[in-house]
Amino acid sequence: MKTGEVTFTRLERVTYGIPIGKAVADAVERAGASRVFIMASRTLIVRNQEIQEVIEGLDGKVCGVYSGMPPHTPRDAVLEAVESARKGRAEMIVTIGGGSITDAAKAVCLAMEHDLKNIQDFDPFIVQTAPDGSTITPEYRAPTMPLLCCPTTLSAGEYNPLAGVSDPRKGVKQAIRSPGMAPSEVILDPALTLPTPEWLWLSTGVRAVDHCVEAICSPSANAYCDAQSLHGLKLLTKGLTATKADPTDLQARSDCQLGAWLSMSSVQAGVPKGASHAIGHILGGSFGVSHGHTSCVMLPHVMRWNLSKDTEKRQRLVAAAMGNENRSAGDILQEFIQSLGMPSSLKEVGVTEADFERCAKLSMHDRWIHTNPKPIKGPDDVLEILKLAS
């Protein structure tokens, strides 16, 4: 009999179906904050309409606005945001944007809690994974500042008690993890996602699909995770196809948002991911591939490499949720990704065979390479996967 536990974070509420201005104002009132620091994507700052709606709804409580966070959340950019939040004497942070903004806000809350001022100050909080898979997660006082996230993409980091930040000294993306790193509230408004570039919406949607698929296929999968991941996969498959056909379909966008939320159930259920996520972390942090595109180019090939009599049953569940249990899940996923107009090979995202050896070695330091359904014994196994994806 399997044993396990479901651990909940500080996330207290997910609101959906309420216009962004009112939803944010209500959340700020619940938090009792009078000085709100907004972190937003540059796209929304330029567009201004949605940000202005939030600012007007907060009726003078905004103490600063930050935009321009680079992809993969480098530490030095996080510290720039920290300095702005300190100058504004922020009591609460509200994010409006994608995964990099969300991760940055978590790191800003940590930095303000522990008075971090230099790039090296983050070092004691970083999760360390050795090549043999052993992991050390530091313990520390969790941030107490209220954090409200309003996502505009589907990477779903707002449900994760983890911040991915890049160390510019090493050129690698690293994890900071604690149940207290999660936001206190999340607001889902499909209308807020309309300005999101199509490639970003769809590619991060594939990232959410990756969350579902690797959770379903994990040897540690459980009933709690299965129920949500399988339904989340169905919602995402249907919703992404519909938004590709009609980008203004708000119901389809809402389905995608709810599917992305369900895709993160594995975090609470303690179910680890596999090689698609692990290699994706390296492709992003060390080779500059966008967060969503890493899943587009890796997931189908990881599924093919994993396929065996031990994993076939679980892969069939994925295929059934996507509409055809009698076909290869890897093939279905690749065709689905290509139907969205997304890249499906490393070559398409600028990663060549000359990069493979470094990528394989770095991947061995990611904790999820060691929880892949088919055991990965060393860099040579990672190289096999990379060649499949080339």
C-alpha positions as CSV (number, residue, x, y, z in Angstrom):
1,M,0.0,0.0,0.0
2,K,1.3,3.4,-1.0
3,T,1.8,6.1,1.7
4,G,2.1,9.9,1.2
5,E,0.8,13.2,2.2
6,V,-0.8,16.3,0.7
7,T,0.8,19.5,1.9
8,F,-1.0,22.8,1.4
9,T,0.8,26.1,1.1
10,R,-0.2,29.6,2.3
11,L,-2.5,30.1,-0.7
12,E,-5.9,30.8,0.8
13,R,-8.1,31.8,-2.1
14,V,-8.4,31.5,-5.9
15,T,-10.9,33.9,-7.4
16,Y,-12.3,33.6,-11.0
17,G,-15.0,35.2,-13.0
18,I,-14.7,38.7,-11.4
19,P,-13.3,41.7,-13.3
20,I,-9.7,42.4,-12.4
21,G,-10.2,45.9,-10.9
22,K,-12.8,44.8,-8.4
23,A,-11.1,41.5,-7.6
24,V,-7.8,43.1,-6.8
25,A,-9.4,45.8,-4.7
26,D,-11.3,43.2,-2.7
27,A,-8.1,41.2,-2.1
28,V,-6.2,44.3,-0.9
29,E,-9.0,45.1,1.5
30,R,-9.0,41.5,2.9
31,A,-5.2,41.9,3.4
32,G,-5.6,45.2,5.2
33,A,-2.8,46.8,3.1
34,S,-2.6,50.5,2.5
35,R,0.6,50.5,0.3
36,V,0.5,48.2,-2.7
37,F,3.5,47.6,-5.0
38,I,2.5,46.4,-8.5
39,M,4.8,44.2,-10.6
40,A,3.6,43.9,-14.1
41,S,4.7,42.6,-17.5
42,R,6.0,45.2,-20.0
43,T,3.2,44.3,-22.5
44,L,0.5,45.3,-20.0
45,I,2.4,48.5,-18.9
46,V,2.6,49.6,-22.5
47,R,-1.1,48.7,-23.1
48,N,-2.0,50.4,-19.8
49,Q,-5.7,49.7,-19.9
50,E,-5.7,46.8,-17.4
51,I,-3.0,48.3,-15.1
52,Q,-5.0,51.5,-15.0
53,E,-8.1,49.6,-14.0
54,V,-6.3,48.1,-11.1
55,I,-4.7,51.4,-10.0
56,E,-8.0,53.2,-10.1
57,G,-9.7,50.4,-8.2
58,L,-7.1,50.7,-5.4
59,D,-7.9,54.4,-4.9
60,G,-4.5,55.9,-4.0
61,K,-3.0,52.8,-2.3
62,V,-0.4,52.1,-5.1
63,C,3.1,53.0,-3.8
64,G,5.0,51.9,-7.0
65,V,4.9,50.1,-10.3
66,Y,7.7,47.9,-11.6
67,S,8.0,46.3,-15.1
68,G,10.7,44.9,-17.3
69,M,11.6,41.6,-15.5
70,P,13.8,39.6,-17.9
71,P,13.0,36.0,-18.7
72,H,14.1,33.4,-16.1
73,T,14.2,36.1,-13.3
74,P,17.8,37.0,-12.8
75,R,18.9,37.9,-9.3
76,D,20.1,41.3,-10.1
77,A,16.8,42.3,-11.7
78,V,15.0,41.0,-8.6
79,L,17.1,43.3,-6.5
80,E,16.2,46.2,-8.6
81,A,12.5,45.5,-7.9
82,V,13.3,45.0,-4.2
83,E,14.8,48.5,-4.1
84,S,11.7,50.0,-5.6
85,A,9.5,48.2,-3.2
86,R,11.5,49.3,-0.2
87,K,11.4,52.9,-1.4
88,G,7.7,52.7,-1.7
89,R,7.4,51.1,1.8
90,A,5.3,48.4,0.3
91,E,2.9,46.4,2.5
92,M,1.7,44.1,-0.2
93,I,2.7,43.0,-3.7
94,V,0.3,42.5,-6.6
95,T,1.6,40.8,-9.8
96,I,0.0,41.1,-13.2
97,G,1.9,39.1,-15.8
98,G,3.5,35.7,-16.5
99,G,5.9,33.3,-14.8
100,S,8.9,35.5,-14.6
101,I,7.0,38.3,-12.8
102,T,5.4,35.7,-10.5
103,D,8.8,34.2,-9.6
104,A,10.3,37.6,-9.2
105,A,7.6,38.7,-6.7
106,K,8.1,35.6,-4.6
107,A,11.9,36.4,-4.5
108,V,11.1,40.1,-3.7
109,C,9.0,39.0,-0.7
110,L,11.9,36.7,0.5
111,A,14.5,39.5,0.0
112,M,12.4,42.0,2.0
113,E,11.8,39.5,4.8
114,H,15.5,38.7,5.1
115,D,16.9,42.1,4.1
116,L,18.8,40.7,1.0
117,K,20.7,43.4,-0.8
118,N,23.4,41.6,-3.0
119,I,23.3,38.8,-5.5
120,Q,25.2,36.5,-3.2
121,D,22.7,37.1,-0.4
122,F,20.4,34.6,-2.2
123,D,22.9,31.7,-1.9
124,P,21.8,30.3,1.5
125,F,18.2,29.9,0.3
126,I,18.9,27.9,-2.9
127,V,17.9,24.3,-3.2
128,Q,21.0,22.2,-3.9
129,T,20.9,19.0,-5.9
130,A,24.0,16.7,-6.3
131,P,24.6,14.6,-9.4
132,D,23.4,11.5,-7.5
133,G,20.0,13.1,-6.9
134,S,20.4,14.0,-3.2
135,T,18.8,17.3,-2.4
136,I,19.2,19.8,0.4
137,T,16.4,22.3,0.9
138,P,17.4,25.1,3.3
139,E,14.9,26.0,6.1
140,Y,14.2,29.6,6.8
141,R,11.6,32.1,7.9
142,A,9.0,32.3,5.2
143,P,7.9,35.7,3.9
144,T,4.9,37.3,5.6
145,M,4.1,40.1,3.1
146,P,0.8,39.4,1.3
147,L,1.3,38.4,-2.3
148,L,-1.5,38.5,-4.9
149,C,-0.9,37.0,-8.3
150,C,-3.0,37.8,-11.4
151,P,-1.5,35.5,-14.2
152,T,-1.6,36.4,-17.9
153,T,0.0,33.1,-19.0
154,L,-0.5,29.4,-18.3
155,S,2.8,28.3,-16.8
156,A,1.0,28.2,-13.4
157,G,3.9,29.2,-11.2
158,E,1.4,31.2,-9.0
159,Y,0.3,27.8,-7.4
160,N,3.8,26.7,-6.7
161,P,5.7,27.4,-3.4
162,L,8.8,27.8,-5.4
163,A,10.6,30.6,-7.1
164,G,12.9,30.0,-10.0
165,V,15.7,32.6,-10.1
166,S,18.8,32.8,-12.3
167,D,22.3,33.3,-11.0
168,P,24.1,35.6,-13.5
169,R,27.5,34.6,-12.1
170,K,26.9,30.9,-13.1
171,G,24.4,31.2,-15.9
172,V,22.1,28.7,-14.3
173,K,18.5,28.8,-13.0
174,Q,18.0,27.7,-9.4
175,A,15.1,27.0,-7.1
176,I,14.0,28.6,-3.8
177,R,11.3,26.5,-2.2
178,S,9.2,26.7,0.9
179,P,5.4,26.4,1.6
180,G,5.5,30.0,2.6
181,M,6.8,31.1,-0.8
182,A,3.4,30.6,-2.4
183,P,1.1,33.7,-3.0
184,S,-1.6,34.3,-0.5
185,E,-4.2,34.8,-3.2
186,V,-4.6,34.2,-7.0
187,I,-7.1,36.0,-9.3
188,L,-8.1,34.5,-12.7
189,D,-9.6,36.8,-15.3
190,P,-9.6,35.5,-18.8
191,A,-10.1,39.0,-20.2
192,L,-6.7,40.0,-18.6
193,T,-5.0,37.4,-20.9
194,L,-6.2,38.9,-24.2
195,P,-3.0,41.1,-24.7
196,T,-0.7,38.1,-24.1
197,P,1.1,37.3,-27.3
198,E,-0.3,34.1,-28.9
199,W,3.0,32.2,-28.9
200,L,3.4,32.9,-25.1
201,W,-0.2,31.9,-24.3
202,L,0.0,28.7,-26.2
203,S,3.6,27.7,-25.2
204,T,2.9,28.2,-21.5
205,G,-0.3,26.2,-22.1
206,V,1.9,23.3,-23.3
207,R,4.0,23.9,-20.1
208,A,0.8,23.3,-18.1
209,V,0.1,20.2,-20.2
210,D,3.6,19.1,-19.2
211,H,2.7,19.5,-15.5
212,C,-0.2,17.2,-16.0
213,V,1.5,14.6,-18.1
214,E,4.6,14.2,-16.0
215,A,2.5,14.0,-12.9
216,I,0.2,11.3,-14.4
217,C,3.3,9.3,-15.5
218,S,5.2,9.6,-12.2
219,P,5.7,6.3,-10.3
220,S,4.6,8.4,-7.3
221,A,1.2,9.4,-8.8
222,N,-1.8,9.1,-6.5
223,A,-5.5,9.5,-6.6
224,Y,-5.6,13.1,-5.6
225,C,-3.1,14.1,-8.3
226,D,-4.6,11.8,-11.0
227,A,-8.1,13.3,-10.6
228,Q,-7.0,16.8,-11.1
229,S,-4.2,16.2,-13.6
230,L,-6.4,14.1,-15.9
231,H,-9.2,16.6,-15.9
232,G,-6.7,19.5,-16.2
233,L,-5.2,17.8,-19.3
234,K,-8.7,17.5,-20.9
235,L,-9.4,21.2,-20.2
236,L,-6.1,22.3,-21.6
237,T,-6.3,20.2,-24.7
238,K,-9.7,21.5,-25.5
239,G,-9.1,25.1,-24.5
240,L,-5.8,25.6,-26.2
241,T,-7.2,24.2,-29.5
242,A,-10.2,26.6,-29.2
243,T,-8.0,29.7,-28.4
244,K,-5.8,28.9,-31.4
245,A,-8.9,28.9,-33.6
246,D,-10.4,32.0,-31.9
247,P,-8.1,34.1,-29.6
248,T,-11.1,36.1,-28.3
249,D,-12.9,33.0,-26.9
250,L,-13.0,33.9,-23.2
251,Q,-14.7,30.6,-22.2
252,A,-11.8,28.7,-23.8
253,R,-9.3,31.0,-22.0
254,S,-11.1,30.4,-18.7
255,D,-10.9,26.6,-19.3
256,C,-7.2,26.9,-19.9
257,Q,-6.7,28.9,-16.7
258,L,-8.6,26.3,-14.7
259,G,-6.7,23.5,-16.4
260,A,-3.4,25.2,-15.5
261,W,-4.6,25.4,-11.9
262,L,-5.4,21.7,-11.8
263,S,-2.1,20.9,-13.4
264,M,-0.3,22.0,-10.2
265,S,-2.1,19.5,-7.9
266,S,1.0,17.4,-8.0
267,V,2.9,20.1,-6.0
268,Q,0.5,19.7,-3.1
269,A,0.4,15.9,-3.5
270,G,4.2,15.5,-3.3
271,V,4.4,14.0,-6.8
272,P,7.7,14.9,-8.6
273,K,8.1,15.6,-12.2
274,G,10.5,14.0,-14.7
275,A,13.1,14.7,-17.4
276,S,11.0,17.1,-19.5
277,H,10.9,19.5,-16.6
278,A,14.5,18.9,-15.5
279,I,16.0,19.3,-18.9
280,G,13.7,22.3,-19.5
281,H,15.1,24.1,-16.5
282,I,18.6,23.9,-18.0
283,L,17.4,24.8,-21.5
284,G,15.8,27.9,-20.0
285,G,18.3,29.0,-17.4
286,S,21.5,28.2,-19.3
287,F,20.5,28.3,-23.0
288,G,17.9,31.1,-23.0
289,V,15.0,29.0,-24.3
290,S,11.6,30.4,-23.2
291,H,9.8,28.7,-20.4
292,G,6.9,27.3,-22.4
293,H,9.0,26.3,-25.4
294,T,11.2,24.0,-23.3
295,S,8.1,21.8,-22.8
296,C,7.1,22.0,-26.4
297,V,10.5,20.6,-27.6
298,M,11.1,18.1,-24.8
299,L,7.9,16.5,-23.6
300,P,7.0,14.3,-26.6
301,H,10.6,13.0,-26.9
302,V,10.9,12.3,-23.1
303,M,7.6,10.3,-23.4
304,R,9.1,8.2,-26.2
305,W,12.3,7.6,-24.3
306,N,10.4,6.6,-21.2
307,L,8.0,4.2,-23.0
308,S,8.3,0.6,-21.7
309,K,6.1,-2.1,-20.3
310,D,6.4,-0.3,-16.9
311,T,5.2,3.1,-18.1
312,E,2.8,2.0,-20.9
313,K,-0.3,1.9,-18.7
314,R,0.3,5.5,-17.4
315,Q,1.1,6.8,-20.9
316,R,-2.2,5.3,-22.1
317,L,-4.1,7.4,-19.5
318,V,-2.5,10.5,-21.1
319,A,-3.5,9.4,-24.6
320,A,-7.0,8.7,-23.5
321,A,-7.4,12.2,-21.8
322,M,-6.2,13.7,-25.1
323,G,-8.8,11.7,-27.1
324,N,-7.2,8.4,-28.3
325,E,-5.9,5.8,-25.9
326,N,-4.9,3.5,-28.8
327,R,-2.2,5.8,-30.0
328,S,1.2,6.7,-28.7
329,A,1.1,9.5,-26.1
330,G,4.4,10.9,-27.5
331,D,2.9,11.0,-31.0
332,I,-0.3,12.6,-29.9
333,L,1.6,15.2,-27.9
334,Q,3.9,16.1,-30.8
335,E,1.0,16.5,-33.2
336,F,-0.9,18.6,-30.7
337,I,2.1,20.9,-30.1
338,Q,2.6,21.3,-33.9
339,S,-1.1,22.0,-34.4
340,L,-0.7,25.0,-32.1
341,G,2.2,26.2,-34.3
342,M,4.8,25.7,-31.6
343,P,8.3,24.4,-32.1
344,S,8.9,20.7,-31.5
345,S,12.6,20.3,-31.8
346,L,15.7,21.7,-30.2
347,K,17.0,23.0,-33.5
348,E,13.9,25.2,-33.8
349,V,14.7,27.0,-30.5
350,G,18.4,27.5,-31.3
351,V,19.9,24.6,-29.3
352,T,22.5,22.6,-31.4
353,E,24.3,19.3,-30.8
354,A,27.3,21.3,-29.7
355,D,25.3,22.3,-26.6
356,F,24.1,18.8,-25.7
357,E,27.1,17.7,-23.5
358,R,26.9,20.8,-21.3
359,C,23.1,20.5,-21.1
360,A,23.3,16.8,-20.1
361,K,25.8,17.4,-17.4
362,L,23.9,20.4,-15.9
363,S,20.7,18.4,-16.0
364,M,22.1,15.9,-13.5
365,H,22.0,18.7,-10.9
366,D,18.2,19.1,-11.3
367,R,16.2,17.1,-8.7
368,W,13.6,15.9,-11.2
369,I,16.1,14.2,-13.5
370,H,16.3,11.7,-10.7
371,T,12.6,11.1,-10.4
372,N,12.0,10.3,-14.1
373,P,9.7,7.2,-14.6
374,K,12.5,5.5,-16.5
375,P,15.7,5.8,-14.4
376,I,18.3,8.2,-15.8
377,K,21.7,6.8,-14.7
378,G,23.9,9.6,-16.0
379,P,24.6,12.3,-18.6
380,D,24.7,9.7,-21.4
381,D,21.0,9.0,-20.9
382,V,20.2,12.7,-21.1
383,L,22.2,12.8,-24.3
384,E,20.0,10.1,-25.8
385,I,16.9,12.2,-25.0
386,L,18.4,15.4,-26.4
387,K,19.3,13.6,-29.7
388,L,15.7,12.4,-30.0
389,A,14.6,16.0,-29.6
390,S,17.2,17.4,-32.0
